[in-house]
Amino acid sequence: MFTETERRREVSRLSKLVERRKEQLIEELLMRDIYKTSDEKHLYDAPLKTLENEYRLVLEKEAGE
């Protein structure tokens, strides 16, 4: 079981990992001239799951070309 301090550290660590992954996905999408999600949201406003889905769609499209 985590102490409160350990829990906060873990939440902070996980939050940083999520933000780092979002930054990576946004960078990959921008390099492919994708600036908004399929539902017209700005990439920086999209949650991680949406960015992962958008990136997967781009990769699938590239593989099919």
C-alpha positions in Angstrom: 0.0 0.0 0.0 1.2 3.5 -0.8 1.6 6.2 1.7 0.1 9.5 0.7 3.5 10.9 -0.4 4.3 7.8 -2.4 0.8 7.9 -4.0 1.4 11.6 -5.0 4.8 10.8 -6.5 3.3 7.9 -8.5 0.5 10.0 -9.8 3.0 12.7 -10.8 5.2 10.1 -12.5 2.3 8.7 -14.4 1.1 12.1 -15.4 4.5 13.0 -16.8 4.6 9.7 -18.8 1.2 10.5 -20.3 2.2 14.0 -21.2 5.5 12.7 -22.8 3.6 10.2 -24.9 1.1 12.9 -26.0 4.0 15.1 -27.0 5.5 12.2 -29.1 2.2 11.5 -30.8 1.5 15.1 -31.5 5.0 15.5 -33.0 4.4 12.4 -35.2 1.0 13.7 -36.4 2.4 17.2 -37.1 5.2 15.8 -39.2 2.5 14.2 -41.3 0.6 17.5 -41.7 -2.2 16.4 -39.3 -3.2 19.4 -37.2 -6.6 18.4 -35.9 -8.3 15.2 -34.8 -11.0 13.5 -36.9 -13.6 15.4 -34.9 -11.9 18.7 -35.6 -10.3 19.2 -32.1 -6.8 20.6 -31.9 -4.2 18.0 -31.2 -3.1 19.7 -28.0 -6.6 19.6 -26.6 -7.1 15.9 -27.3 -6.7 13.2 -24.7 -4.0 10.5 -25.0 -6.5 7.8 -26.2 -7.7 10.0 -29.0 -4.2 10.8 -30.1 -3.3 7.1 -30.1 -6.3 6.4 -32.3 -5.5 9.2 -34.7 -2.0 8.0 -35.1 -3.1 4.4 -35.6 -5.5 5.6 -38.4 -2.6 7.5 -40.1 -0.3 4.4 -39.9 -3.1 2.2 -41.3 -3.7 4.7 -44.2 0.1 4.9 -44.9 0.3 1.1 -45.0 -2.6 0.9 -47.4 -1.1 3.3 -49.9 
